[in-house]
Amino acid sequence: MDSKRRMLEAISRGLESEFPVVIPYTGIFLRDHWEEITDKPWWVMSNINLSARLEVEEDLLKRLDLDWVEC
């Protein structure tokens, strides 16, 4: 079965199991859910202190359990 037929079957009959979902704009998600993700102040992402910014990114990855990161 080629990819087009698989896609059409998935649309018409549904998938047999779960499928992955991603957040296309993690920056917007982080902005809108800042207090739920990290205890750092919002201005950390504008700060030159890279270690603090990385801590926010680590908090985001832990909280959302993402399997991928933006490059």
C-alpha positions as a printed NumPy array, in Angstrom:
array([[  0.   ,   0.   ,   0.   ],
       [  1.481,   3.344,  -0.978],
       [  1.565,   6.405,   1.28 ],
       [ -1.401,   8.071,  -0.431],
       [ -3.647,   5.042,   0.172],
       [ -2.516,   4.789,   3.795],
       [ -3.317,   8.458,   4.334],
       [ -6.755,   8.125,   2.725],
       [ -7.56 ,   5.044,   4.813],
       [ -6.475,   6.818,   7.999],
       [ -8.76 ,   9.737,   7.143],
       [-11.734,   7.563,   6.233],
       [-11.459,   4.752,   8.813],
       [ -9.259,   6.238,  11.486],
       [ -5.999,   5.004,  12.923],
       [ -5.582,   1.647,  14.622],
       [ -3.518,   3.07 ,  17.458],
       [ -2.448,   6.341,  18.989],
       [ -0.505,   8.843,  16.945],
       [  1.994,  11.534,  17.966],
       [  1.038,  15.158,  18.41 ],
       [  3.503,  18.024,  18.506],
       [  3.401,  21.651,  19.556],
       [  4.454,  23.629,  16.47 ],
       [  5.212,  26.845,  18.364],
       [  6.779,  25.982,  21.709],
       [  7.762,  29.619,  22.271],
       [  4.132,  30.714,  22.125],
       [  3.104,  27.8  ,  24.358],
       [  5.799,  28.748,  26.873],
       [  4.725,  32.398,  26.824],
       [  1.074,  31.5  ,  27.438],
       [  1.77 ,  28.875,  30.142],
       [  4.892,  30.323,  31.771],
       [  3.744,  29.968,  35.395],
       [  2.741,  26.335,  34.821],
       [  6.102,  25.434,  33.268],
       [  8.785,  27.156,  35.331],
       [  9.346,  29.158,  38.485],
       [ 11.796,  31.509,  36.755],
       [ 10.786,  35.129,  36.052],
       [  9.5  ,  35.849,  32.531],
       [ 12.383,  38.143,  31.673],
       [ 14.919,  35.303,  31.898],
       [ 14.424,  34.536,  28.19 ],
       [ 15.529,  38.088,  27.33 ],
       [ 18.544,  37.892,  29.624],
       [ 22.061,  37.24 ,  28.378],
       [ 22.527,  34.59 ,  31.094],
       [ 22.443,  31.404,  29.012],
       [ 22.405,  29.031,  31.983],
       [ 19.153,  30.558,  33.259],
       [ 17.627,  30.313,  29.778],
       [ 18.676,  26.665,  29.546],
       [ 17.038,  25.989,  32.911],
       [ 13.752,  27.271,  31.471],
       [ 14.182,  25.019,  28.425],
       [ 14.889,  22.057,  30.726],
       [ 11.767,  22.87 ,  32.761],
       [  9.745,  22.938,  29.537],
       [ 11.092,  19.587,  28.36 ],
       [ 10.481,  17.96 ,  31.747],
       [  6.982,  19.36 ,  32.093],
       [  5.808,  18.471,  28.587],
       [  7.884,  15.307,  28.166],
       [  8.713,  16.282,  24.588],
       [ 10.688,  13.926,  22.374],
       [ 12.016,  16.686,  20.14 ],
       [ 13.353,  20.2  ,  20.406],
       [ 13.437,  23.174,  18.071],
       [ 16.781,  23.917,  16.436]])
